[in-house]
Each structure stands twice: as structure tokens, then as C-alpha cells.
């Protein structure tokens, strides 16, 4: 018969693992007992605006991709093809001017995003409120 002993550090680690396992089991047991239908009603209200939410997310995704790819692409393309190959600038000068092109591209994409975001959804709401003679707030509530 062999006697198993646990040293101080190993005993602490074993005790910690057991405590964490019991704690996770208790949390999961409580989670299983809660009803999924007990969610607040406000979470279900967002399902009705899928069209405008999806449109806003598509716009955001498009301009995010443009904000990443356009300045980087224009930087390397203008450096290699415009400033070094066509105009014959030195490597140091082409870095500087290509960086200016990239910064201008960032500002153009940002300005276009602000313009599109500002005008997004104002077409149908604005026409409806002008024809009915009522004014709308930002949340679409007429008064």
C-alpha cells in the first residue's frame, strides 16, 4: 500500500482547480435554469429595424475597408509609379510626397463617410415630414 501525499504548492493548485470547477458548475447550473424567454422586451425591438441597421452596417463596413486600403494603396502606387518612375524624384522625396497623397486620401474618405452618414435615411423621412406638415426628431417621432 503506497501513501500519496500532496506537497504545499501542489495542494494549493489542486484546491484552486476544484474550487474553480465547482464555481463554474454552479454558474452554468443557474444559467440552464433561466428561461430564454425571460429576456427583456427591448432586445426584441431591434429586430424590426433590420433594414436600416443593416444599411448602416454596410456603409460603415464599406468606409472602413476604404479607410484602410485606399491610403495604403495610393501611398505605394504614387511613390513607385508617379513620383519615382514618372517624375524622377529621389527615394526620400517620394516618401514625403506619397505620404501627403495618403493623408489627403484619408481626409477624402472621412469627408465622404460623414456626408453619406449625414444624408443616410433623410430622404424618405424628410419627404414624409414635409408633405404632412409635421416635424420629426432624430428618432423618427413625429410631433
QUIVEN-V626946 format. One record per residue. RES is the residue in one small letter. SS is DSSP state (H for helix, E for strand, C for the rest). D_FIRST is the distance of its C-alpha to the first C-alpha in Angstrom with 1 decimal. Layout:
# QUIVEN-V626946
((RES:SS:D_FIRST) (RES:SS:D_FIRST))
This chain:
# QUIVEN-V626946
((x:C:0.0) (x:C:3.8) (x:C:6.6) (x:C:9.7) (x:C:12.9) (x:C:16.4) (x:C:19.2) (x:H:22.6) (x:H:24.5) (x:H:21.8) (x:H:21.4) (x:H:25.2) (x:H:25.5) (x:H:22.9) (x:H:24.7) (x:H:28.0) (x:H:27.2) (x:H:26.1) (x:H:29.2) (x:H:31.4) (x:H:30.1) (x:H:30.8) (x:H:34.2) (x:H:35.2) (x:H:34.2) (x:H:36.3) (x:H:39.3) (x:H:39.2) (x:H:39.0) (x:H:42.1) (x:H:43.8) (x:H:43.3) (x:H:44.9) (x:C:48.0) (x:C:50.9) (x:H:52.4) (x:H:55.8) (x:H:55.4) (x:C:56.4) (x:C:59.5) (x:C:62.8) (x:H:63.8) (x:H:61.2) (x:H:63.0) (x:H:66.4) (x:H:65.8) (x:H:65.8) (x:H:69.5) (x:H:70.4) (x:H:68.7) (x:H:72.0) (x:H:72.8) (x:H:69.2) (x:H:68.7) (x:H:72.0) (x:H:71.0) (x:H:67.7) (x:H:69.5) (x:H:72.0) (x:H:69.3) (x:H:67.4) (x:H:70.6) (x:H:71.6) (x:H:68.2) (x:H:68.2) (x:H:71.8) (x:H:70.9) (x:H:68.3) (x:H:70.0) (x:H:73.7) (x:H:73.7) (x:H:71.3) (x:H:73.2) (x:H:76.6) (x:H:75.4) (x:H:74.5) (x:H:77.4) (x:H:80.0) (x:H:78.8) (x:H:78.8) (x:H:81.7) (x:H:84.0) (x:H:83.9) (x:H:83.0) (x:H:84.5) (x:H:87.5) (x:C:88.5) (x:C:87.3) (x:C:85.6) (x:C:83.3) (x:H:79.5) (x:H:79.4) (x:H:82.3) (x:H:80.8) (x:H:77.5) (x:H:79.5) (x:H:81.7) (x:H:78.8) (x:H:76.9) (x:H:80.0) (x:H:80.1) (x:H:76.5) (x:H:77.0) (x:H:80.1) (x:H:78.1) (x:H:75.5) (x:H:78.3) (x:H:80.0) (x:H:76.8) (x:H:76.1) (x:H:79.7) (x:H:79.5) (x:H:76.3) (x:H:77.9) (x:H:81.0) (x:H:79.1) (x:H:76.8) (x:H:79.8) (x:H:81.8) (x:C:79.0) (x:C:79.6) (x:H:82.8) (x:H:85.0) (x:H:84.4) (x:H:83.9) (x:H:86.9) (x:H:89.2) (x:H:88.2) (x:H:88.7) (x:H:92.1) (x:H:93.4) (x:H:92.4) (x:C:93.7) (x:C:90.4) (x:C:88.2) (x:E:84.4) (x:C:81.8) (x:C:78.9) (x:C:76.8) (x:C:79.4) (x:C:80.5) (x:E:84.3) (x:C:86.4))
